[in-house]
Amino acid sequence: MALTENFASRASEIAEWRQDLHAHPELLFDVHRTAGFVAERLRAFGCDEVVTSIGRTGVVGVIHGRNGSGGRTIGLRADMDALPITETTGVSWASRISGKMHACGHDGHTAMLLGAARELCDGRSFAGTVAVIFQPAEEGGAGGRVMVEDGLMERFGIGQVFGMHNLPGLPVGRFGIRTGAIMASADYPDIAIVGKGGHAAMPHTTADPMVAAAQMILSMQTIVSRNTDPLEANVVSMTKLSADSSAFNVIPERVQLGGTVRTLSPAVRDDTEAAIRRVVDGVATAHGVQATCRYRRGYPVTVNEAGAVEIAIAAARKVAGNDRVVTDHPPMMGAEDFAYMLEARPGAYIFIGNGDSAGLHSPSYDFNDDAIPHGVRYWVALAETALAI
């Protein structure tokens, strides 16, 4: 890998960037400080082009290889946004903004890709072009889709796209990847049940929506156990239940029920939605209530393409060695909007070890700065492997 001789000292500077970003978290598309931080450094590194406001607040840096602008272009993507969580780490670089924190490591992702951009600008030991992509609104805002819809792939001629996410529990210096589905889709059923309320001591005069809601929750658990192939992954979790009455002696008129569905297959995704709608309609009829199901589809399945995975594995092995790269890593049932970029172009998404840290989305989570050199080296090796001279 064509890393500069003083990369070791640069790694500590990248950690300082990461900690600065951690102290100033921003949500969704409102990442103006972070995007400005990124764009300023990309210009200073000598990127051939720096474009802002792609996908509202996204930033793209263009770096041509040794032979100029000819040849293929690959995209390397990092996410920039934080979460609406109150931090409890107590570190000196903890969030300075109440109710916001980098609880998923996007500060580390941004810093590592910035560090790689500097190395790529200095070395240019590849043939073709690298587009470094800094994306807003991964945490629920579908910023990846917005960037794609804004012409990201076409404008920069991107033929393949690669992403990386830290993983607590995976040792620092290790990588995990697999061909095919690596992250789940995420959908959200929202069910309104309307019955006939009344006195709780006279249930026979009512059409009780609470009992119907309870039956729906229990029946939905059989979708996974009795409707889904046991060899397929599926999660149906009902997580919200509310009524329009807070009194102990009142059967409410209306109940709201909601949750999430996670699958690794478009077919299972379709079948599960259909099954939930059947349960809602059937239970409502049986209990004499009215029910409507608004089923919102969120992020699709994140699917790694086989050829891109081979490139990613080769790059990770250059960094970590053969025995520290897991090539059949189990998929995760969390969702990731990098999936939209992988629907637009073939590519691969890899996990990098964050060591023995708190879990993602935890108020006590912090990105492990020891992972930074491994992440930077991976991005540089990936560019040199995918765009070999």
BAGUVO-79325 format. One record per residue (C-alpha): x, y, z. Coordinates in steps of 0.001 Angstrom, whole numbers, plus 500000, padded with zeros to 6 digits. Layout:
BEGIN
XYZ/...
//
This chain:
BEGIN
500000500000500000/501237503447499069/501001505052502514/503097508070503323/506155507539505511/504678509697508258/501334507877508379/501875506851512009/501865510474513125/498970511185510802/496898508482512513/496912510465515759/495737513531513849/492899511508512324/491900510470515852/491770514162516770/489457514786513822/487283511904514988/487069513248518519/486206516729517265/483396515277515155/482252513234518144/482010516342520290/479853518104517690/477213515575516549/474585516506513983/471417514695512952/470052513513509618/470562516103506844/471465518870509297/475177518029509120/476413521429507952/479373521671510333/480464518107509581/480091518563505816/482086521802506018/484773520037508057/484991517330505387/484985519657502365/487666521921503849/490041519024504362/489373517432500989/490305520697499305/493436520984501439/494479517427500520/494420518313496822/491344516461495584/490833517110491891/487245518125492580/485184518675495725/481424518826495282/479032519767498090/475242519602498429/474891516207496735/471825514686498373/471197517977500191/474265517986502459/476474515211501092/480063515803499985/482032514035497243/485764514323496651/487207513200493313/490768511828493215/492337510843489893/495007508182489795/498481508233488334/497240508259484732/494752511071485141/490991510968484736/490768507986482382/489659504516483396/487095503239485866/485692505061488894/484903503471492231/483061505055495155/484091504770498807/481336505820501178/481211506973504811/478187508248506756/478294511502508763/475177511783510961/474659511069514654/471713509856516755/469195511549519095/470696509916522217/472086511467525403/475707510373525844/476950508737529068/480564507882528153/482201510601530267/485132510901527841/486778514292527378/485492514472523792/481902513576524726/479057515303522930/478682518985523707/475135519001522366/472423517749524684/470396514864523321/472705514138520395/475665511779520145/477706509680517747/476407506372519081/477026504415515873/480584505404514981/479879507589511981/482445510004513383/485016507224513006/483794506288509532/484105509903508372/487550510341509918/488909507106508423/487723507977504926/489170511475505282/492478509929506291/492350507607503301/491538510516500971/494714512281502065/496806509151501473/495217508610498067/495829512224497057/499473511982498116/500200508566496603/497847508178493616/499077504601493198/496048503499491236/494712503744487693/491342505432487334/489384507582489755/488254507304493369/485169509194494519/485105509540498307/481456509881499334/480396511458502629/476704510796503166/474177512471505486/471085510968507107/471882507271507332/470046507051510667/466499506934509348/466645509662506715/467597507488503713/470407509840502778/471913507123500605/468761507005498500/468641510812498299/472231510947497031/471479508284494421/468341510153493326/470454513304493073/472538511624490369/475521510521492459/476434507502490356/475900509107486952/477518512459487760/480772510873488902/480675507819486622/480824505383489552/480919501740488450/481368500060491849/480715501333495364/482068500175498725/481056500820502330/482426500001505783/480958499923509303/482566499324512669/481367496310514644/481593496038518451/482653492547519512/484820492020516438/488448492489517547/490318495554516347/492331494690513252/489827492134511999/487331492395509149/484108490541508360/482270490243505063/480073487869503064/478615487573499579/474882488205499330/472696489683502056/474753491176504882/472193493557506442/468419493255506669/465562495250505245/463547497302507742/459779497781507471/457256499306509874/453639498158510260/451403500756511918/447974499401512848/444907501347513998/442163499329515701/438761500913516321/436138499180518428/433318500222520715/434428501518524086/432595501315527362/432732500449531043/435363497845531861/432884496094534183/430491495548531264/432725494207528445/429751492491526778/428464495921525732/431710496776523934/433820495634521018/437158495560522832/440109496756520677/442584495865523435/441821492156523207/442005492354519416/445420494073519642/446699491411522027/445524488664519686/447211490379516742/450518490589518611/450425486902519495/449280485807516045/452056487767514348/454629485716516220/453481482674514280/454444484347510997/458090483553511694/457499480156513292/454813478876510920/454839480924507706/458548481491507059/460954478814505816/463054477835508861/466193478337506761/465289481973506092/465861484841508521/462851486871509648/462062489092512634/458600490415513492/458712492591516604/455674494540517773/457086497323519910/454319499902520433/450861499619521998/448784502639523010/445125503338523729/443041506492523728/442109506025527395/444293506075530499/441588505056532947/441673501650534602/437927501144534322/437426502145530678/437642499910527619/439039502270525001/437542503086521641/440823503068519739/444188501250520036/447370501871518067/449847499066517446/453236499213515723/456574497522515297/459245496490512836/459938493658510393/463451492576509369/464232490148506543/467178489154504360/465166488236501263/462807490280499057/460509487249498794/460306486800502579/459781490542502880/456765490408500540/455334487291502199/455651488801505681/453817491979504723/451010489913503216/450838487717506339/450633490713508671/447783492153506637/445958488785506811/446383488653510584/445094492200511022/442040491621508832/441250488197510262/441578489117513928/439594492326513413/436738490361511836/436782487750514596/436565490419517320/434057492675515633/436356495677515347/437686497752512455/441430497728511719/443668499356509154/447318498546508544/449637501193507134/452755499263506158/455763501494505528/458742499985503740/462085501292504947/465626500379503908/465968497402501544/468256494412502064/471966495265501809/473300492814499213/476996492347498463/477960491472494885/480345488518494539/482986490213492390/483151493274494626/483406491036497692/486489489360496218/488103492774495765/487212493746499338/488574490470500731/491845490892498849/492222494436500189/491389493428503770/493892490562503626/496623492991502525/495905494956505693/495135492242508236/496410488939506855/494375485947505747/493415484675509198/492001488011510380/489439488379507586/486175486473508096/484793485817504619/481494484214505725/480530486656508462/476935486150509649/474506488761508344/473032491265510785/469332492012511180/469962495726511528/469343497853508435/471644500132506447/470780502657503744/473982501847501858/471586499270500416/470274501946498038/473751502517496644/474179498773496173/470876498671494296/472251501358491973/475716499843491471/477449496539492374/479631496755495438/480422495448498894/479918496379502530/482443495225505136/482630495215508937/485746496471510746/486428495476514329/485694497972517102/486875495652519855/485245495136523227/483109498292523197/479526499051524129/477005498153521470/475906500360518621/473182502902519490/474083502657523187/474564505876525216/477855504405526474/479225503573523009/482369505213521609/484267504515518419/487624502852519083/490423505067517730/492724502030517598/490695500921514560/491600504049512572/494907502847511018/493261499587509927/490351501406508315/492548503903506480/494821501136505210/491794499146504052/490432502025501965/493822502664500373/494354498959499667/490865498727498220/491513501578495776/494848500062494731/493282496613494333/490151497649492455/492056500108490254/495379498321489945/497986500009487773/
//
